[in-house]
Amino acid sequence: MAKSTLLFAGPGCSSIGYGEAEELGPFLTQKDVSELMLNQQSWNKEANLLFIEAPVGVGFSYTNTSSDLNNIGDKFTAEDSYIFLLNWFKRFPQFKSHDFFIAGESYAGHYVPQLSEKIFDENKRASPEDFINFKGFMIGNALLDDDTDQTGMIDYAWDHAVISDQVYHDVKSNCNFSDENSTDACNAALDAYYAVYDIIDMYSLYAPVCLDSAASASGISTKNGHFISGVAPKLASRHSQWHQKPTGYDPCAYYYTEAYFNRGDVQEALHANVSGSIPYNWTHCSDVINYWNDSPASILPVIRKLVDGGVRVWVYSGDADGRIPVTATRYTLRKLGLKTVQEWTPWYDRQEVGGWRIVYDQGLTFVTIRGAGHEVPTFAPRQARQLVRAFLANKQLPSSPF
């Protein structure tokens, strides 16, 4: 059966800029911005890929109704993306019979389950014309639950010798991550926690940082990204460092991509911004989205509903990510209360351990990818492709060397 996969990034960030151009698309940007590099591990070798820039204001997407930018949030994004999909399938009906999956990373831990729920609910009453052959979703290093995501972030940093005992004690003593109200003592403790990530990459603890002065002085943007008020988790996101954006195994890739997509000939070839309707530079993360209206503290009720409804759900985690670390995801999935069907066991990438996995009741699977950062396909492209292949086929990853 042919397969199609929809991919997201977020919040307010480009699935084209990150996902397609730096992670898993057929072509990747590089230092020489006059050329693209062929990606031998592209996911389009496993499925037809559709990258969506959502919500409006992200990447080259725009709106002619300026008030839309004041209404953006999780619900708006899910409903807008669903309408887009209905119209996309009408425009390309040859894909309607394909098994349809959704994937995403980071804040797509909100986007993907919520769009999945929208499709799941609408399919129950949809006409044959509007029915989407939805089978499942996969989310990586995903923001899922405010309490456990933030708790796991701190525990992971201490356990990986990133922060001192004193900083760890101060955060644990002064911050209650189940309560969005903060105190001065908690803010001070979190400032000390974030300070270490000014000198190392939160998104991949053991990766280098960009030292290319030509790239970092390009003037296109800074790596710190854009502050969006109202995005969960409520305590951590009040600190500017939480809004830093990731780089990859080439730590300067962020700058190459922005230079590439701001070329006039590239925009013309992509039929993007051809009328000059976007009066600002292309950026990885939107500078026009300033407020997020709704962002639930936990997505677990949605995931539980869809798992109970027979939707295939895989969660994966690059275990070198400090932003939404494996520790946080383990805490989060434990809150679902599902029974374990297959205990924590290794899976293999050729002769080496690729990571670990655990399978829960009703098919929910959690997979770690050893040594990968926040954007798994960037840091471990072969293993990421192996992961998506197994997910699409609904098969277990190899349990022994091969």
Backbone torsions as a table, in degrees:
resi	resn	phi	psi	omega
1	MET	NA	130.5	177.3
2	ALA	-66.9	151.1	-175.4
3	LYS	-130.3	145.7	174.2
4	SER	-128.3	143.1	-177.8
5	THR	-131.6	131.5	176.6
6	LEU	-99.9	135.8	-175.2
7	LEU	-124.0	141.4	-177.3
8	PHE	-126.6	155.6	162.5
9	ALA	-129.7	-173.9	176.9
10	GLY	156.2	177.0	-2.4
11	PRO	-82.7	137.2	178.7
12	GLY	69.3	17.9	-175.8
13	CYS	-115.7	159.3	-169.0
14	SER	-88.2	124.6	174.4
15	SER	-74.0	-21.7	174.2
16	ILE	-73.1	-49.8	-176.9
17	GLY	-63.1	-47.2	179.3
18	TYR	-86.2	-63.5	-171.4
19	GLY	-62.9	-54.5	-175.0
20	GLU	-75.3	-45.6	-169.3
21	ALA	-89.3	-16.1	-176.3
22	GLU	-128.5	-5.7	-174.4
23	GLU	-126.2	-71.1	-164.3
24	LEU	-130.3	6.0	178.5
25	GLY	-77.6	170.4	-178.5
26	PRO	-69.3	-22.7	179.0
27	PHE	-131.7	138.3	-178.0
28	LEU	-119.1	147.4	175.6
29	THR	-75.0	159.8	179.4
30	GLN	-148.8	179.5	-174.7
31	LYS	-58.9	-41.1	174.6
32	ASP	-79.7	95.8	-171.6
33	VAL	-75.2	2.3	175.1
34	SER	-83.1	-9.6	-177.8
35	GLU	-136.7	154.6	171.7
36	LEU	-104.6	161.7	-179.3
37	MET	-112.2	133.4	179.0
38	LEU	-69.9	131.2	179.1
39	ASN	-96.4	109.3	-177.9
40	GLN	-69.2	-19.0	-177.9
41	GLN	-110.2	28.8	-179.6
42	SER	-62.2	143.0	179.2
43	TRP	-72.5	-11.6	178.4
44	ASN	-72.5	-3.7	172.1
45	LYS	-82.2	-9.1	179.7
46	GLU	-112.8	-25.5	-177.2
47	ALA	-161.1	161.5	168.7
48	ASN	-71.6	131.0	-175.4
49	LEU	-107.1	137.1	174.4
50	LEU	-129.5	113.1	178.4
51	PHE	-94.4	131.6	-178.8
52	ILE	-115.9	131.2	176.8
53	GLU	-93.9	99.9	-175.7
54	ALA	-138.1	146.7	-3.6
55	PRO	-79.0	-173.8	178.1
56	VAL	-57.1	144.2	-175.8
57	GLY	100.3	-9.2	178.7
58	VAL	-94.1	136.2	177.6
59	GLY	58.9	-128.4	178.5
60	PHE	-91.9	1.4	179.0
61	SER	-76.3	146.5	-178.3
62	TYR	-152.9	169.9	178.0
63	THR	-131.0	145.3	173.7
64	ASN	-87.7	-2.9	179.0
65	THR	-111.4	99.4	-171.9
66	SER	-60.4	-26.9	-179.6
67	SER	-66.3	-19.9	177.5
68	ASP	-56.7	-35.5	-176.6
69	LEU	-69.1	-13.8	176.8
70	ASN	-93.0	-6.3	-175.0
71	ASN	-111.3	5.8	-172.2
72	ILE	-73.0	138.4	177.3
73	GLY	-175.1	-169.1	-177.9
74	ASP	-62.9	-47.1	-177.1
75	LYS	-64.2	-44.8	178.2
76	PHE	-57.0	-45.0	-177.6
77	THR	-64.4	-43.7	-180.0
78	ALA	-64.1	-45.2	-177.3
79	GLU	-68.9	-40.9	179.0
80	ASP	-65.0	-41.2	-179.7
81	SER	-67.0	-36.0	178.5
82	TYR	-65.7	-44.0	178.1
83	ILE	-62.2	-41.1	176.9
84	PHE	-58.1	-45.9	-178.3
85	LEU	-62.2	-43.7	178.5
86	LEU	-57.0	-45.1	-179.0
87	ASN	-71.6	-34.0	179.3
88	TRP	-64.9	-43.5	179.2
89	PHE	-67.1	-30.2	174.8
90	LYS	-68.9	-35.0	179.4
91	ARG	-75.9	-30.8	-178.9
92	PHE	-127.4	68.2	-173.7
93	PRO	-65.2	-16.4	179.7
94	GLN	-64.4	-14.7	-179.9
95	PHE	-98.4	-3.8	-174.1
96	LYS	-64.7	-30.1	-178.5
97	SER	-80.8	-9.2	-178.8
98	HIS	-71.2	147.7	165.7
99	ASP	-61.9	135.4	-173.9
100	PHE	-117.7	128.6	-179.6
101	PHE	-127.1	159.0	177.1
102	ILE	-125.7	140.9	178.4
103	ALA	-140.0	154.7	177.6
104	GLY	-173.6	175.5	-177.7
105	GLU	-139.1	161.8	174.3
106	SER	62.4	-119.9	-179.6
107	TYR	-67.4	-11.1	172.0
108	ALA	-65.2	-9.2	167.4
109	GLY	-60.3	-19.1	169.1
110	HIS	-93.8	-53.4	-175.6
111	TYR	-53.4	-51.8	-170.0
112	VAL	-66.9	-51.5	177.3
113	PRO	-61.3	-36.5	-177.5
114	GLN	-70.6	-40.5	174.3
115	LEU	-66.8	-38.6	177.4
116	SER	-60.1	-42.8	177.9
117	GLU	-63.4	-40.6	179.3
118	LYS	-61.3	-45.8	178.1
119	ILE	-64.3	-44.7	-179.3
120	PHE	-57.0	-46.1	-178.8
121	ASP	-71.4	-44.7	-177.2
122	GLU	-68.3	-31.3	179.4
123	ASN	-61.8	-25.6	-178.6
124	LYS	-67.9	-23.3	-178.3
125	ARG	-125.8	7.5	-175.3
126	ALA	-76.4	148.2	171.0
127	SER	-70.1	161.3	176.7
128	PRO	-53.9	-32.8	-179.8
129	GLU	-66.2	-33.8	-176.0
130	ASP	-101.2	-0.4	-179.6
131	PHE	-70.9	132.5	177.7
132	ILE	-108.2	129.3	-174.5
133	ASN	-79.4	59.9	-172.7
134	PHE	-78.0	131.0	-176.4
135	LYS	-118.6	-28.1	-177.6
136	GLY	173.5	178.1	178.6
137	PHE	-144.3	159.6	-179.8
138	MET	-136.2	132.7	-178.1
139	ILE	-131.9	138.8	-175.9
140	GLY	-119.5	138.1	-178.1
141	ASN	39.2	57.6	-164.5
142	ALA	-97.7	136.3	172.9
143	LEU	-73.3	115.7	-173.1
144	LEU	-127.8	-33.5	-172.8
145	ASP	-150.6	118.8	-175.0
146	ASP	-53.0	-49.5	-174.2
147	ASP	-61.0	-56.7	-175.3
148	THR	-75.5	-30.7	176.8
149	ASP	-61.9	-44.5	-178.9
150	GLN	-74.2	-40.6	177.3
151	THR	-61.8	-45.2	-179.7
152	GLY	-64.7	-32.3	178.5
153	MET	-61.6	-43.8	-179.1
154	ILE	-72.2	-45.6	-179.5
155	ASP	-61.6	-40.0	179.6
156	TYR	-64.1	-43.1	-178.9
157	ALA	-62.6	-42.1	178.9
158	TRP	-68.0	-44.6	-176.7
159	ASP	-66.3	-23.5	178.8
160	HIS	-102.4	19.9	172.3
161	ALA	60.5	32.2	178.4
162	VAL	-89.2	-37.4	179.9
163	ILE	-118.0	159.0	-178.3
164	SER	-78.3	165.5	174.3
165	ASP	-58.5	-37.9	-177.3
166	GLN	-66.7	-45.9	178.5
167	VAL	-62.0	-43.7	178.9
168	TYR	-59.2	-46.8	-179.1
169	HIS	-63.1	-41.5	-178.3
170	ASP	-64.3	-42.3	178.9
171	VAL	-65.8	-46.9	-177.1
172	LYS	-64.8	-31.0	-177.4
173	SER	-81.3	-29.6	-169.6
174	ASN	-111.1	-11.0	-176.7
175	CYS	-114.5	131.9	174.1
176	ASN	-113.9	101.5	-172.3
177	PHE	-76.0	-6.5	174.3
178	SER	-87.0	-3.3	-180.0
179	ASP	-123.2	122.8	-177.3
180	GLU	-74.3	-12.5	177.4
181	ASN	-77.2	132.6	-176.0
182	SER	-107.2	168.0	174.5
183	THR	-124.8	162.9	177.8
184	ASP	-60.8	-37.5	-179.7
185	ALA	-65.8	-39.9	178.1
186	CYS	-66.8	-43.3	179.7
187	ASN	-60.7	-41.6	178.9
188	ALA	-65.0	-40.3	179.4
189	ALA	-65.8	-40.8	179.4
190	LEU	-69.6	-33.7	175.7
191	ASP	-61.0	-41.2	178.4
192	ALA	-67.2	-36.7	176.6
193	TYR	-63.7	-47.3	-176.6
194	TYR	-69.7	-24.4	-174.8
195	ALA	-56.7	-33.7	-177.8
196	VAL	-65.7	-27.2	-178.1
197	TYR	-82.3	5.3	168.1
198	ASP	-77.8	-16.8	-175.3
199	ILE	-119.0	-12.5	172.4
200	ILE	-132.4	166.0	-175.9
201	ASP	-87.9	112.9	177.9
202	MET	-56.7	-32.5	-173.1
203	TYR	-81.3	-12.3	175.7
204	SER	-161.2	99.4	-168.1
205	LEU	-57.3	-31.8	-171.2
206	TYR	-107.4	9.2	178.1
207	ALA	-88.8	153.8	176.6
208	PRO	-73.5	162.1	173.4
209	VAL	-100.3	162.4	-177.0
210	CYS	-72.7	120.8	178.4
211	LEU	-112.7	8.6	-179.4
212	ASP	-80.2	103.6	-175.1
213	SER	-64.8	-30.1	179.3
214	ALA	-67.7	-39.0	179.7
215	ALA	-71.8	-50.2	-174.0
216	SER	-71.9	-17.0	177.7
217	ALA	-99.6	16.4	-175.5
218	SER	-63.7	-23.9	178.5
219	GLY	82.4	-0.9	-179.2
220	ILE	-72.3	-44.9	178.4
221	SER	-165.6	176.5	170.9
222	THR	-113.2	160.2	-177.0
223	LYS	-72.7	-11.8	-176.7
224	ASN	-72.0	-16.5	176.2
225	GLY	75.3	-162.9	-171.6
226	HIS	-123.0	132.9	-179.1
227	PHE	-74.5	125.8	175.9
228	ILE	-116.5	113.8	-178.8
229	SER	-73.7	138.0	175.0
230	GLY	100.7	-5.0	-179.4
231	VAL	-82.1	136.4	175.8
232	ALA	-71.8	156.0	-2.6
233	PRO	-78.8	142.8	-167.1
234	LYS	-64.8	-38.5	-179.3
235	LEU	-74.2	-53.0	-175.1
236	ALA	-63.6	-37.1	-173.2
237	SER	-75.6	-4.8	173.8
238	ARG	-76.4	-12.2	-177.5
239	HIS	-101.0	130.9	-173.4
240	SER	-59.3	-30.6	-177.3
241	GLN	-66.8	-24.3	179.0
242	TRP	-64.4	-23.5	-176.2
243	HIS	-91.8	7.2	173.1
244	GLN	-59.7	148.0	-178.3
245	LYS	-108.0	149.8	-173.5
246	PRO	-78.5	156.9	166.6
247	THR	-115.1	-167.2	-175.5
248	GLY	-129.2	-155.5	-178.5
249	TYR	-66.2	-27.7	162.7
250	ASP	-96.6	104.9	-171.2
251	PRO	-66.0	-9.7	178.3
252	CYS	-99.8	4.1	-176.5
253	ALA	-56.5	-34.2	179.2
254	TYR	-51.4	-44.6	-176.3
255	TYR	-74.4	-36.5	178.4
256	TYR	-61.8	-42.4	-177.6
257	THR	-64.7	-43.3	-179.5
258	GLU	-65.6	-38.9	177.1
259	ALA	-63.0	-40.8	-177.8
260	TYR	-65.6	-49.0	-175.4
261	PHE	-75.5	-9.4	174.5
262	ASN	-95.7	3.2	173.4
263	ARG	-73.5	133.9	-179.2
264	GLY	-62.0	-38.9	-178.7
265	ASP	-69.2	-31.7	177.4
266	VAL	-68.4	-45.3	178.7
267	GLN	-61.4	-39.1	178.0
268	GLU	-64.6	-43.3	-179.6
269	ALA	-64.8	-32.0	179.3
270	LEU	-85.9	-2.0	-174.8
271	HIS	56.0	38.7	-178.3
272	ALA	-115.3	132.3	177.5
273	ASN	58.8	28.9	-176.2
274	VAL	-69.0	-25.3	179.7
275	SER	-94.0	4.5	-178.5
276	GLY	69.8	27.3	-175.5
277	SER	-76.8	-11.7	179.5
278	ILE	-109.0	106.3	-171.8
279	PRO	-86.5	31.9	-178.9
280	TYR	-150.1	163.5	179.7
281	ASN	-66.8	150.2	170.0
282	TRP	-67.4	134.1	176.5
283	THR	-134.1	155.4	176.6
284	HIS	-57.7	-43.3	-176.5
285	CYS	-126.0	134.8	-166.3
286	SER	-61.4	134.9	172.9
287	ASP	-93.0	-4.0	-177.6
288	VAL	-104.5	-9.0	174.8
289	ILE	-94.6	111.8	-174.2
290	ASN	-111.9	-17.2	-177.5
291	TYR	-143.7	140.8	179.8
292	TRP	-113.8	118.9	-170.4
293	ASN	-75.6	-36.1	-177.2
294	ASP	-145.1	135.3	-179.8
295	SER	-155.1	95.8	-175.5
296	PRO	-59.7	148.0	-178.4
297	ALA	-66.3	-25.0	180.0
298	SER	-145.0	138.0	176.2
299	ILE	-99.2	-0.3	-175.5
300	LEU	-59.3	-38.3	177.3
301	PRO	-59.9	-35.9	178.5
302	VAL	-67.5	-45.3	-179.9
303	ILE	-62.3	-42.9	179.9
304	ARG	-62.6	-41.4	178.6
305	LYS	-60.1	-44.4	-176.1
306	LEU	-74.4	-37.9	175.2
307	VAL	-61.2	-45.2	177.8
308	ASP	-62.8	-27.9	-179.4
309	GLY	-85.8	4.8	176.0
310	GLY	89.0	11.2	178.8
311	VAL	-78.8	134.9	177.4
312	ARG	-72.0	125.2	-177.8
313	VAL	-131.6	121.1	171.4
314	TRP	-120.1	135.9	174.5
315	VAL	-117.5	134.5	179.8
316	TYR	-132.3	160.1	-175.0
317	SER	-148.4	121.7	166.6
318	GLY	-69.6	124.1	-167.9
319	ASP	-85.6	7.5	174.1
320	ALA	-105.9	8.1	-179.9
321	ASP	-83.8	127.8	176.2
322	GLY	-97.8	-7.4	-175.8
323	ARG	-80.2	-56.1	172.2
324	ILE	-126.8	79.1	-167.0
325	PRO	-75.5	166.5	179.1
326	VAL	-56.5	-35.0	178.6
327	THR	-59.4	-45.8	179.8
328	ALA	-62.1	-44.7	-177.8
329	THR	-66.0	-36.9	176.8
330	ARG	-63.7	-44.5	176.4
331	TYR	-59.0	-43.2	-175.5
332	THR	-64.9	-50.7	-177.4
333	LEU	-64.8	-29.1	177.5
334	ARG	-61.7	-31.1	-178.9
335	LYS	-68.7	-17.4	177.6
336	LEU	-67.9	-25.4	178.5
337	GLY	71.9	22.6	179.5
338	LEU	-79.4	148.4	176.6
339	LYS	-74.6	148.4	178.3
340	THR	-86.5	126.5	178.3
341	VAL	-95.1	-41.5	176.2
342	GLN	-130.3	122.6	-176.0
343	GLU	-68.4	173.3	-179.1
344	TRP	-57.9	109.9	-177.7
345	THR	-136.4	154.4	179.4
346	PRO	-76.0	152.8	167.0
347	TRP	-122.8	159.8	-168.6
348	TYR	-118.2	141.4	169.7
349	ASP	-112.8	98.8	-173.4
350	ARG	60.1	-119.1	-177.0
351	GLN	-91.9	-6.4	-174.3
352	GLU	-108.8	154.5	172.2
353	VAL	-67.3	123.1	179.0
354	GLY	-86.2	-21.7	-178.7
355	GLY	159.8	-159.2	178.5
356	TRP	-128.5	163.2	178.5
357	ARG	-149.5	155.5	175.4
358	ILE	-139.4	139.1	-179.2
359	VAL	-114.7	127.3	-179.5
360	TYR	-100.9	170.4	176.3
361	ASP	-54.7	145.8	178.3
362	GLN	67.1	18.2	167.6
363	GLY	91.2	-4.4	178.4
364	LEU	-64.4	128.0	-175.9
365	THR	-121.8	135.4	175.4
366	PHE	-117.1	128.1	-175.9
367	VAL	-127.0	134.9	171.1
368	THR	-103.8	151.2	177.2
369	ILE	-119.5	114.6	-171.5
370	ARG	-67.5	125.2	175.4
371	GLY	83.0	-0.9	-177.8
372	ALA	-89.6	148.9	176.7
373	GLY	-90.2	-157.2	-172.9
374	HIS	-60.1	-40.9	178.8
375	GLU	-100.2	89.9	-170.5
376	VAL	-55.2	-45.5	-177.9
377	PRO	-63.4	-23.4	177.2
378	THR	-71.7	-45.5	-174.3
379	PHE	-86.7	-28.6	-177.2
380	ALA	-138.6	68.8	-171.8
381	PRO	-62.3	-40.4	-178.9
382	ARG	-68.2	-43.6	179.7
383	GLN	-66.4	-35.7	178.5
384	ALA	-65.4	-40.5	178.2
385	ARG	-67.0	-38.3	175.8
386	GLN	-61.2	-38.9	179.0
387	LEU	-64.0	-49.3	-176.7
388	VAL	-68.4	-32.4	177.2
389	ARG	-62.7	-44.1	179.5
390	ALA	-66.6	-41.1	179.2
391	PHE	-61.2	-48.5	-177.6
392	LEU	-63.4	-35.6	-179.3
393	ALA	-84.9	-6.3	-176.5
394	ASN	56.8	45.9	179.1
395	LYS	-123.0	154.0	178.3
396	GLN	-73.0	148.0	172.4
397	LEU	-67.5	156.7	-176.0
398	PRO	-57.4	133.4	-177.9
399	SER	-97.4	3.6	178.8
400	SER	-149.8	159.8	179.0
401	PRO	-59.5	151.5	179.8
402	PHE	-145.0	NA	NA
